[in-house]
Amino acid sequence: MADNNKKSNFSSLSQGEGRGEALITGAEALMRSLEHQGVKTIFGYPGGSIMPVFDALYDHRKELNHILVRHEQGATHAAQGFARVSGEVGVCLVTSGPGATNTITGIADAMIDSTPIVVIAGQVGASFLGTDAFQEVDLVGITQPISKWSYQIRRAEDVAWAVARAFYIAKSGRPGPVVLDFAKNAQVEMVDYEPMRLDFIRSYDPEPNPDKGCLQEAAELINGARKPLVLVGQGVELGNAQDELRAFVEKADMPCGCTLLGLSALPTDHRLNKGMLGMHGNLGPNVKTNECDVLIAVGMRFDDRVTGKLDTYARQAKIIHLDIDSSEIDKNVKVDVPVLGNCKQTLAILTQLIGENEHTEWIDSFAEYEKTEYEQVIRKEIHPCEGALNMGEVVRAVSEASHHEAILVTDVGQNQMMAARYFKYSKNRSIVTSGGLGTMGFGLPAAIGATFGRPDRTVCVFMGDGGLQMNLQELGTIMEQKAPVKIILLNNNYLGNVRQWQAMFFGRRYSFTPMLNPDYMKIAEAYEIPSRRVMKREELQDAIHEMLTTEGPFLLEACVIEEGNVLPMTPPGSSVNQMLLEC
């Protein structure tokens, strides 16, 4: 969404507010506009082209808590973590040129994972645009394909309008990132500021009205189903539809599988929650996808890691797809009944339309797969009898010690899949991870953001030795802010996920996956972060207790088995019911 159409509905905060006052700079207008949007936390890094904004920020330090990150990528991921756990829009503030381009990974990550953030970047003055001026880059052109809206502010009078529009677009409908490219001249120009609200943009329909016919058709399919299966995606969390989901599945007695980003939408221990979908998900829901007669997808996008081989995916089933974004309908999987709209609304309507039901035999049929997976995979992973620590047992031990109430943040790789599989979720908005883009280095800054988004909850981030070193510098942010991030480093001295694939598909040719690691205890000490290294199983519980009871941040390094594997696994190009239990 890149048009500059200003034919939108706006209203003032209060009639005449800002009028009659002395003129203010565009930079000051930005501060007031952010406060008007309810912003209290900003993640950023100053520089030349954004300096007037940071100067204005100096006078708003009590109202706007600016968190100085150590790299602009960290600012975007921190904003993502903040947004994912709080349900609010995350904000980051950076300079032009490399400062702006360093945000690209985070913007792309937020786009594919539907995370509402607003990235505000400095830009050279309007008179210098197109001259290859120092630290000039076409940020709007770069980010248009990976954002919901990207706009360049060239005049101070456009600041209030652009900020109101940015926040409305970022948080409405299917959430996502918005980019504001703020020319330096507009930062210093004077303007008669008036705060703005926005509730409508022509040609932008964030929440389509559900079609009554489609809802009725979906209800009839559900009522007639003998083997229904519900796929729960992050859309349930984004739409705050967790209660509606439970009422829906409980009324019709339908088992559920959850996507990676949807894992905490339904408590892990709920009797109808059959586990995680996808390449490294649980055996039962993956196999049963190709056995069900009605598949109800709620707020998920049928990505390739969930579907496996499309030619064989749920061919026997009638498919109902509930989603707020029409572009997801029929994109990967042809559906029989599309239900457009916010799932908080559509689920509530469907629950009224469907009858009470029981599917005891169908639900019980999952048990044999659960038993098989437990005996062949889970028991050995979380209750090993000997050898080095397993990643799964560390994850489960942390989850249990936090009473399954902590927020789980992960990096990407084996640590991500192990953490997602063996952590348990009892509260909403409890998993923060890079799903679609798979961004290594995501975990540490995202966890920082999560501590500011939900300071009332414990935040545990699981990382591999590879991912930690990609944004290691953010330990400086943790040090300065004393952010209470509980860092669990699963150190196997490998780029573990790539090594597993090399072992399975490339004849154990470990091409550049072994890693020589630094002494993380010394690094933690340098950043004034308490730490402990665990190599023996009998030390694990005490170390976790120390981590969780230590005020502020903590780094727990668990030296885990070097060549551990994440199982089960659906090999690339295979059907979802062809999961490997060993390799």
ZIFENJO-V559662 format. One record per backbone hydrogen bond with DSSP energy under -1.0 kcal/mol. NH is the residue of the N-H (numbers start at 1). CO is the residue of the C=O. If there is no record, write none. Layout:
# ZIFENJO-V559662
nh->NH co->CO
nh->NH co->CO
This chain:
# ZIFENJO-V559662
nh->8 co->6
nh->9 co->200
nh->11 co->197
nh->17 co->14
nh->19 co->16
nh->24 co->191
nh->26 co->189
nh->27 co->187
nh->29 co->25
nh->30 co->26
nh->31 co->27
nh->32 co->28
nh->33 co->29
nh->34 co->30
nh->35 co->31
nh->36 co->32
nh->37 co->33
nh->38 co->35
nh->39 co->34
nh->42 co->65
nh->43 co->91
nh->44 co->67
nh->45 co->93
nh->51 co->48
nh->54 co->50
nh->55 co->51
nh->56 co->52
nh->57 co->53
nh->58 co->54
nh->59 co->56
nh->60 co->57
nh->64 co->60
nh->65 co->40
nh->67 co->42
nh->69 co->44
nh->75 co->71
nh->76 co->72
nh->77 co->73
nh->78 co->74
nh->79 co->75
nh->80 co->76
nh->81 co->77
nh->82 co->78
nh->83 co->79
nh->84 co->80
nh->85 co->81
nh->86 co->82
nh->87 co->83
nh->90 co->116
nh->92 co->118
nh->93 co->43
nh->94 co->120
nh->99 co->96
nh->101 co->97
nh->102 co->98
nh->103 co->100
nh->104 co->101
nh->107 co->103
nh->108 co->104
nh->109 co->105
nh->110 co->106
nh->111 co->107
nh->112 co->108
nh->113 co->109
nh->114 co->111
nh->115 co->110
nh->118 co->90
nh->119 co->178
nh->120 co->92
nh->121 co->180
nh->122 co->94
nh->123 co->182
nh->128 co->125
nh->131 co->128
nh->136 co->133
nh->139 co->137
nh->142 co->138
nh->143 co->139
nh->144 co->140
nh->146 co->143
nh->148 co->177
nh->151 co->179
nh->153 co->181
nh->158 co->155
nh->159 co->156
nh->162 co->158
nh->163 co->159
nh->164 co->160
nh->165 co->161
nh->166 co->162
nh->167 co->163
nh->168 co->164
nh->169 co->165
nh->170 co->166
nh->171 co->167
nh->172 co->168
nh->176 co->170
nh->178 co->117
nh->179 co->149
nh->180 co->119
nh->181 co->151
nh->182 co->121
nh->183 co->153
nh->184 co->123
nh->188 co->184
nh->189 co->185
nh->191 co->24
nh->193 co->191
nh->197 co->11
nh->199 co->9
nh->204 co->201
nh->215 co->211
nh->216 co->212
nh->217 co->213
nh->218 co->214
nh->219 co->215
nh->220 co->216
nh->221 co->217
nh->222 co->218
nh->223 co->219
nh->224 co->220
nh->229 co->294
nh->230 co->255
nh->231 co->296
nh->232 co->257
nh->233 co->298
nh->235 co->299
nh->236 co->233
nh->238 co->234
nh->239 co->235
nh->240 co->237
nh->241 co->236
nh->245 co->241
nh->246 co->242
nh->247 co->243
nh->248 co->244
nh->249 co->245
nh->250 co->246
nh->251 co->247
nh->252 co->248
nh->254 co->249
nh->256 co->272
nh->257 co->230
nh->258 co->275
nh->259 co->232
nh->265 co->262
nh->268 co->425
nh->270 co->267
nh->273 co->270
nh->274 co->256
nh->277 co->258
nh->279 co->305
nh->281 co->278
nh->282 co->276
nh->286 co->282
nh->287 co->283
nh->288 co->284
nh->290 co->287
nh->291 co->288
nh->292 co->288
nh->293 co->227
nh->294 co->227
nh->295 co->318
nh->296 co->229
nh->297 co->320
nh->298 co->231
nh->299 co->322
nh->306 co->303
nh->307 co->303
nh->308 co->304
nh->309 co->574
nh->312 co->309
nh->313 co->310
nh->317 co->314
nh->318 co->293
nh->320 co->295
nh->321 co->337
nh->322 co->297
nh->323 co->339
nh->328 co->325
nh->331 co->328
nh->336 co->319
nh->337 co->319
nh->339 co->321
nh->341 co->323
nh->345 co->342
nh->346 co->342
nh->347 co->343
nh->349 co->345
nh->350 co->346
nh->351 co->347
nh->352 co->348
nh->353 co->349
nh->354 co->350
nh->357 co->251
nh->363 co->359
nh->364 co->360
nh->365 co->361
nh->366 co->363
nh->367 co->364
nh->370 co->366
nh->371 co->367
nh->372 co->368
nh->373 co->369
nh->374 co->370
nh->375 co->371
nh->376 co->372
nh->377 co->373
nh->378 co->373
nh->379 co->374
nh->381 co->377
nh->382 co->378
nh->383 co->379
nh->394 co->390
nh->395 co->391
nh->396 co->392
nh->397 co->393
nh->398 co->394
nh->399 co->395
nh->400 co->396
nh->401 co->397
nh->402 co->398
nh->403 co->400
nh->404 co->399
nh->405 co->402
nh->407 co->458
nh->408 co->430
nh->409 co->460
nh->410 co->432
nh->411 co->462
nh->417 co->413
nh->418 co->414
nh->419 co->415
nh->420 co->416
nh->421 co->417
nh->422 co->418
nh->423 co->419
nh->432 co->408
nh->442 co->439
nh->446 co->442
nh->447 co->443
nh->448 co->444
nh->449 co->445
nh->450 co->446
nh->451 co->447
nh->452 co->448
nh->453 co->449
nh->454 co->450
nh->457 co->454
nh->460 co->407
nh->461 co->486
nh->462 co->409
nh->463 co->488
nh->468 co->464
nh->469 co->465
nh->474 co->471
nh->475 co->472
nh->476 co->473
nh->478 co->474
nh->479 co->475
nh->480 co->476
nh->481 co->477
nh->482 co->478
nh->485 co->483
nh->486 co->459
nh->487 co->554
nh->488 co->461
nh->489 co->556
nh->490 co->463
nh->491 co->489
nh->491 co->558
nh->495 co->513
nh->496 co->494
nh->499 co->495
nh->500 co->496
nh->501 co->497
nh->502 co->498
nh->503 co->499
nh->504 co->500
nh->505 co->501
nh->506 co->502
nh->508 co->502
nh->509 co->506
nh->510 co->508
nh->511 co->509
nh->512 co->510
nh->515 co->493
nh->520 co->518
nh->523 co->519
nh->524 co->520
nh->525 co->521
nh->526 co->522
nh->527 co->523
nh->528 co->525
nh->529 co->524
nh->532 co->555
nh->534 co->557
nh->539 co->536
nh->540 co->537
nh->543 co->539
nh->544 co->540
nh->545 co->541
nh->546 co->542
nh->547 co->543
nh->548 co->544
nh->549 co->545
nh->550 co->546
nh->554 co->485
nh->555 co->530
nh->556 co->487
nh->557 co->532
nh->558 co->489
nh->559 co->534
nh->560 co->491
nh->560 co->558
nh->561 co->389
nh->569 co->580
nh->570 co->279
nh->574 co->571
nh->578 co->575
nh->580 co->569
